[in-house]
Amino acid sequence: MSVRTLVKSIQDIMRKDAGVDGDAQRIGQLCWMFFLKIVDDQDRELELMRDDYVSPLPERLQWRNWAADPEGMTGDGLLDFVNGTLFPALQSQQAAAGADSRRRVVRDVFEDANNYMKSGHLMRQVINSINGIDFNDLTERQHFGDIYEQILNDLQSAGNAGEYYTPRAVTAFMADRIDPKPGETLFDPACGTGGFLTCALRHMRERYVRRPEDEQAMQAGLRAVEKKQLPHMLCVTNMLLHGIEDPGFVRHDNTLARAYTSWTRDERVDIVLTNPPFGGREEDGIESNFPQHFRTRETADLFLALIVRLLKPGGRAAVVLPDGSLFGEGVKTRLKEHLMAECNLHTIVRLPNSVFRPYASIGTNLLFFEKGESTEETWFYEHPVPEGQKAYSMTRPIRFQHLQPCIDWWGGPERRGREETGRAWKVSAEDVKARGYNLDIRNPHVREDGPGDPAELLEALAAAEAEAAGLRDRLKAGLAEALLR
């Protein structure tokens, strides 16, 4: 049985269970089970490689000791063990002092996790199916990684859970343009399911990782934080599937809950790749962690302020932001002024409203900037929906190749030779300042489909009314003449 078929069969079993309601719960249920199986497979390998290796899990909670036997616990006995022993023990597990981050990862993953299944017999069927996957087999793990990406893609239609997923074409494009390298520190302060991290890993492994030392330097440079339990668990599992031995760098926390001024120079990073939550509001008191002139409840604005602070001199960032961040006033204006004073905001890629459907249908933008020099000019590139399509959709989503024309135009690492085209234009920093730092600048090469000039519209309306009045008078005259006959 192929991995894809196996995963589908597991999902079909879960659909029969009365406790699993919808895609988000099914994905969460699959994830903690996969996580424990992956950790156990890794443990087996590390035990052979290291004489002093100790599993982060107590022996009785290791997958091999309660789940691996196909004739083992089932029914109510299995449910009692999972709900009464496994979850409470893992949720209360304390990380030992020192560098025992794998134990902390296990605790963080299970901190707010849930077992949704109510049938111990169906759970045994799921467990036996998962036992058919060997995560130490590189080919099988890579294949499963691709399937896992599809599972994460299912989040787009899983209600509010869709906010955790950024289309992989977008994350891959941003990683490609930022071009991370082993040895650089890369931070995603709102990492969701880990899409930017996996794309950065793939980019570096394909281009720069040639020796074990390169792999070690790459993994040592990763930093990530995720506030919510489900995407944190999905991200940690994603990292394990992508060959990260210790995903302890993915912290279960709220990046914005820390005081803005407490981030020191030693914590600054070379790269930020992120899609911060937008359209939402932070809990009361979070804004007080920021300087007065940046205080707001809008999550995306707070992240933008923090990202500028966290970059090292010469550091670079690629950030997804909604249209509202470009034209908004007040705090948003001060943020844009600060961004352009501290950084070179060299490129804004404008995406169609449909890129994030069905979770959201609002205009989004990819901002690329570098810390250390103020902005002199900003290039805009308007990405169109492919010819023959009215919009992106679940069945016809954005793909990496759709963004190839932008890559061809980009001008390489130094962004040289850029030219204005029907899709690209530039605006000086002086012009942006004169506009009150409104960056919602439309393509000057495309005629707007809006209602048109008000004066011309009023003139046309008056002419139409005069023509209608003349027609009415003629009809009245004709009717009167007919009645007199």
C-alpha positions in Angstrom: 0.0 0.0 0.0 1.4 3.4 -1.0 1.8 6.1 1.7 -0.9 8.2 0.1 -3.4 5.3 0.1 -2.4 4.5 3.7 -3.0 8.1 4.9 -6.4 8.2 3.1 -7.4 4.9 4.8 -6.5 6.4 8.2 -8.6 9.5 7.5 -11.5 7.2 6.4 -11.3 5.3 9.7 -11.4 8.5 11.7 -14.5 9.7 9.8 -16.3 6.7 11.4 -15.5 7.9 14.9 -18.2 10.0 16.6 -15.7 12.1 18.5 -13.8 13.5 15.5 -15.7 16.4 14.0 -14.3 18.1 10.9 -10.9 18.5 9.2 -9.2 20.5 12.0 -9.9 17.8 14.6 -9.0 15.0 12.3 -5.7 16.7 11.4 -4.9 17.4 15.1 -5.7 13.7 16.0 -3.4 12.4 13.2 -0.7 14.8 14.2 -0.1 13.7 17.8 -0.1 10.1 16.8 2.3 10.7 13.9 4.5 12.7 16.3 4.8 9.9 18.8 5.6 7.3 16.1 8.2 9.6 14.5 9.9 10.3 17.9 10.0 6.5 18.6 11.5 5.8 15.2 14.1 8.5 15.8 14.8 7.1 19.3 15.5 3.7 17.8 18.0 5.2 15.4 19.7 7.4 18.0 20.0 4.6 20.5 22.1 2.7 17.9 24.2 5.8 17.2 24.8 7.0 20.7 25.6 4.9 23.8 24.4 7.6 26.2 21.2 8.5 24.4 18.0 8.7 26.6 14.6 9.0 25.1 12.6 12.1 26.0 9.7 9.8 26.8 9.3 7.5 29.9 9.6 3.9 28.8 6.0 3.0 29.4 4.9 5.9 27.2 7.1 5.1 24.2 5.1 4.1 21.1 6.8 0.7 20.9 5.6 -0.2 24.4 1.9 0.6 24.1 1.1 0.9 20.4 3.4 -1.2 18.3 1.8 -4.6 19.0 -1.1 -5.0 16.6 -2.8 -7.4 19.1 -2.2 -5.0 22.0 -4.5 -2.7 23.9 -7.8 -1.9 22.2 -11.3 -0.8 23.0 -12.0 0.8 26.4 -8.6 -0.3 27.7 -6.8 1.7 25.0 -9.0 4.7 25.6 -8.4 4.6 29.3 -4.7 4.4 28.8 -4.6 7.3 26.3 -6.9 9.6 28.3 -6.0 8.6 31.8 -2.2 7.9 31.5 -0.6 9.0 28.3 -1.9 12.5 28.0 -1.7 13.5 31.7 1.8 12.2 31.9 3.1 14.0 28.8 1.3 17.2 29.6 2.8 17.4 33.1 6.3 16.2 32.1 9.0 18.5 33.3 12.1 19.1 31.1 15.3 18.2 32.9 17.9 20.8 33.5 20.4 21.5 30.8 20.0 20.8 27.1 17.1 18.3 27.3 15.0 20.2 24.7 13.5 17.1 23.1 11.6 16.5 26.4 10.4 20.1 26.5 9.2 19.7 22.9 7.1 16.7 23.8 5.6 18.6 26.7 4.9 21.6 24.6 3.3 19.5 21.8 0.9 17.8 24.3 0.3 20.8 26.5 -3.1 21.7 24.9 -3.5 18.7 22.7 -6.7 16.5 22.8 -7.7 12.9 22.0 -10.9 13.3 20.1 -11.5 9.7 19.3 -14.2 7.9 21.3 -13.9 4.4 19.9 -10.9 2.4 21.2 -11.4 -0.1 18.5 -11.2 2.5 15.7 -8.2 4.0 17.4 -6.4 0.6 17.3 -7.1 0.4 13.6 -5.6 3.8 13.1 -2.5 2.9 15.2 -2.0 -0.3 13.3 -2.0 1.6 10.0 0.5 4.2 11.3 2.8 1.3 12.3 3.1 0.6 8.6 5.2 3.7 8.1 8.9 3.6 8.8 10.0 7.1 9.4 13.7 6.1 9.4 13.4 5.1 5.8 14.5 8.3 4.0 12.6 7.7 0.9 9.4 6.8 2.8 9.8 9.8 5.1 10.2 12.2 2.1 7.2 10.7 0.5 5.2 11.0 3.7 6.5 14.6 3.9 4.8 15.4 0.6 1.6 13.8 1.9 1.8 15.8 5.1 2.0 18.9 3.0 -1.3 17.9 1.4 -2.8 17.3 4.9 -1.7 20.8 5.9 -3.2 22.1 2.7 -6.5 20.7 3.9 -6.4 23.3 6.6 -7.4 26.0 4.1 -11.0 24.6 4.2 -10.9 23.8 7.9 -12.7 26.9 9.2 -10.6 29.2 11.3 -7.7 26.8 11.1 -7.1 28.1 7.6 -5.2 31.0 9.0 -2.3 28.8 9.9 -1.5 27.9 6.3 0.2 30.0 3.7 0.1 28.7 0.1 3.4 26.9 -0.5 4.0 28.7 -3.8 4.1 31.9 -1.9 6.4 30.6 0.9 8.7 29.0 -1.7 8.9 32.2 -3.7 9.7 34.3 -0.7 12.4 31.9 0.5 13.9 31.8 -3.0 14.1 35.6 -3.2 15.6 36.0 0.3 18.1 33.2 -0.4 19.0 32.0 3.1 22.4 30.3 3.7 23.7 27.9 6.4 25.2 29.9 9.2 22.6 32.7 9.0 19.9 33.0 11.7 16.4 32.7 10.3 13.4 33.6 12.4 9.7 33.2 11.8 7.9 34.9 14.8 4.5 33.5 13.8 5.4 30.2 12.2 2.1 28.5 11.8 2.6 25.0 10.5 6.2 25.8 9.5 5.8 26.5 5.8 8.5 29.1 5.6 10.9 26.9 7.6 10.4 23.9 5.3 10.9 26.0 2.2 14.0 27.6 3.6 15.4 24.1 4.5 14.7 22.8 1.1 16.3 25.9 -0.5 19.5 25.6 1.5 19.8 21.8 1.1 19.4 22.1 -2.7 21.9 24.9 -3.1 24.3 25.1 -0.1 24.4 22.1 2.1 27.3 19.9 1.0 28.8 18.6 4.2 27.5 17.5 7.6 28.9 20.8 9.0 26.6 22.8 6.6 23.6 20.8 7.8 24.5 21.5 11.5 25.0 25.2 10.8 21.7 25.4 9.0 19.7 23.7 11.8 21.5 25.8 14.5 20.4 29.0 12.8 16.6 28.3 12.9 14.3 30.2 15.2 10.5 30.1 15.4 7.5 30.8 17.7 3.9 29.8 17.4 1.2 31.0 19.7 -1.6 28.4 19.1 -1.4 24.7 20.0 -2.6 23.1 16.8 -0.2 24.8 14.4 2.6 24.5 16.9 2.1 20.7 17.0 1.8 20.6 13.2 5.0 22.6 12.8 7.1 20.4 15.2 5.9 17.3 13.4 6.7 19.0 10.1 10.3 19.7 11.3 10.8 16.1 12.3 9.6 14.9 8.9 12.1 17.3 7.3 15.1 15.8 9.1 15.4 18.1 12.1 16.6 16.0 15.0 15.7 18.5 17.7 12.9 20.9 16.8 13.2 22.6 20.2 13.8 25.9 18.4 10.0 26.0 17.7 8.7 27.6 20.8 5.0 27.5 21.9 4.6 31.1 22.9 3.3 34.5 21.8 6.2 36.6 20.4 4.3 39.8 21.0 3.9 39.1 24.8 7.5 40.0 25.3 8.5 43.7 25.8 9.7 45.3 22.6 12.8 46.8 24.4 13.8 43.5 26.0 15.0 42.1 22.6 18.8 42.6 22.8 21.4 43.0 20.1 22.5 39.4 20.7 19.1 38.2 19.7 18.9 39.9 16.4 18.7 37.8 13.3 19.9 37.8 9.7 16.6 36.9 8.1 12.9 37.1 8.9 10.4 35.1 6.8 6.9 35.3 8.0 3.1 35.8 7.4 2.0 37.4 10.6 -1.7 37.0 11.5 -3.7 39.9 10.1 -7.3 41.1 10.6 -7.2 40.0 14.2 -6.7 41.8 17.5 -4.3 41.0 20.3 -5.4 40.4 23.8 -5.6 43.3 26.3 -2.3 44.6 27.5 -0.1 43.2 24.7 0.2 46.7 23.0 1.7 48.0 26.2 4.8 46.0 25.4 5.5 48.4 22.6 6.6 52.1 22.5 3.7 54.6 22.7 3.9 55.6 19.0 3.5 52.0 17.9 0.8 50.9 20.2 -2.2 49.2 18.5 -4.3 46.1 18.9 -3.7 45.1 15.2 -1.5 42.1 15.2 0.2 42.6 11.8 1.3 46.1 12.8 2.9 45.0 16.0 4.8 42.2 14.2 6.0 44.7 11.6 7.4 47.0 14.3 9.1 44.1 16.0 10.6 42.7 12.8 12.3 46.0 12.0 13.9 45.9 15.5 14.9 42.2 15.3 16.9 42.5 12.1 20.7 42.9 12.3 22.3 45.6 10.2 22.3 44.2 6.7 19.5 41.7 7.7 16.7 41.0 5.2 13.1 40.2 5.5 10.1 39.0 3.4 6.7 39.6 5.1 3.1 39.1 4.0 0.9 42.0 4.8 -2.7 43.0 3.8 -3.7 46.0 1.7 -4.8 47.7 4.9 -1.2 47.9 6.1 -0.3 49.8 3.0 -2.9 52.6 3.0 -3.8 52.7 6.8 -3.3 55.9 8.8 -2.3 56.7 12.4 -0.1 54.0 13.8 0.2 52.4 10.3 1.6 55.7 8.9 4.2 55.9 11.7 5.2 52.3 11.1 5.7 52.8 7.4 7.7 55.9 8.0 9.8 54.0 10.5 10.2 51.1 8.2 11.4 53.3 5.3 13.8 55.2 7.5 15.4 52.1 9.1 15.3 49.8 6.1 15.5 49.7 2.3 11.9 48.7 1.3 13.1 47.7 -2.2 10.2 45.6 -3.5 6.5 45.1 -2.9 4.8 42.3 -4.8 1.1 42.8 -5.0 -1.0 39.6 -5.1 -4.6 39.0 -6.3 -7.3 38.9 -3.7 -7.9 35.2 -4.4 -4.5 33.8 -3.4 -5.6 32.9 0.1 -9.1 31.6 -0.8 -11.2 30.1 0.7 -9.8 31.2 4.1 -9.5 34.9 3.1 -10.3 37.0 0.0 -8.5 40.2 0.7 -5.6 41.9 -1.1 -2.2 40.8 0.1 1.3 42.0 -0.5 4.8 40.6 -0.1 7.2 43.2 1.3 10.9 42.7 0.9 13.3 45.0 2.8 16.8 45.2 4.2 17.9 46.8 7.4 20.6 49.5 7.6 19.9 51.9 4.8 16.8 54.1 4.3 14.6 53.6 1.3 15.3 55.8 -1.8 12.8 54.1 -4.1 10.4 51.1 -4.0 9.6 48.9 -6.9 6.1 47.4 -7.2 5.3 44.2 -9.1 1.7 43.3 -9.8 1.2 39.5 -10.0 -1.7 38.7 -12.3 -4.0 35.7 -12.2 -2.9 33.3 -15.0 -4.5 33.9 -18.4 -7.7 31.9 -18.8 -8.4 32.1 -15.0 -10.7 34.6 -13.3 -9.3 33.9 -9.9 -7.3 31.4 -7.9 -9.3 28.7 -6.1 -8.9 25.5 -4.1 -8.9 23.5 -7.3 -6.7 25.9 -9.2 -4.4 27.4 -6.6 -1.4 29.6 -7.1 1.7 27.7 -8.2 5.4 28.5 -8.0 5.7 28.6 -11.8 3.1 31.4 -11.9 5.6 33.6 -10.1 8.5 32.8 -12.5 7.9 36.0 -14.5 8.6 38.0 -11.3 11.7 36.0 -10.7 12.9 36.7 -14.3 12.2 40.4 -13.8 13.8 40.6 -10.3 17.4 41.3 -11.5 19.3 38.6 -9.5 20.7 38.9 -6.0 21.7 42.6 -6.6 18.3 43.4 -8.2 20.1 45.0 -11.2 18.7 45.9 -14.6 15.1 46.2 -13.4 12.8 47.9 -15.9 9.3 49.3 -15.8 6.8 47.0 -17.6 3.1 46.6 -17.8 3.4 44.8 -14.4 6.3 46.7 -12.8 6.8 50.3 -11.7 8.8 52.3 -9.2 8.0 55.1 -6.8 10.5 57.4 -5.0 10.6 57.7 -1.3 9.8 61.4 -1.7 6.6 60.6 -3.5 5.6 58.1 -0.8 6.2 60.8 1.8 4.1 63.3 -0.1 1.3 60.7 -0.2 1.4 60.5 3.6 3.2 57.2 3.4 0.3 55.6 1.6 1.9 52.6 -0.2 -1.3 51.4 -1.8 -0.1 52.6 -5.2 -1.9 51.2 -8.1 -0.3 50.1 -11.4 0.0 53.2 -13.5 0.2 51.1 -16.7 -3.3 49.6 -16.2 -6.5 51.5 -16.7 -8.7 51.2 -13.7 -12.1 49.5 -14.1 -13.6 51.9 -11.6 -16.6 54.3 -12.2 -14.4 57.0 -13.8 -14.0 60.8 -13.4 -16.9 62.3 -11.3 -17.2 65.4 -13.6 -17.5 63.3 -16.7 -20.0 61.0 -15.0 -22.2 64.0 -14.1 -22.1 65.4 -17.6 -23.0 62.0 -19.0 -25.9 61.7 -16.5 -27.2 65.1 -17.5 -27.1 64.2 -21.2 -28.9 60.9 -20.5 -31.6 62.6 -18.5 -32.1 65.2 -21.3 -32.3 62.4 -23.9 -34.9 60.6 -21.7 -36.9 63.7 -21.2 -37.0 64.3 -25.0 -38.1 60.7 -25.6 -40.8 61.1 -23.0 -42.1 64.3 -24.6 -42.3 62.6 -28.0 -44.1 59.6 -26.6 -46.7 61.9 -24.9 -47.2 63.9 -28.1 -47.7 60.7 -30.1 -50.1 59.3 -27.6 -52.2 62.5 -27.6 -52.3 62.6 -31.3 -53.5 59.0 -31.4 -56.3 59.7 -28.9 -57.6 62.6 -31.0 -58.1 60.5 -34.1 
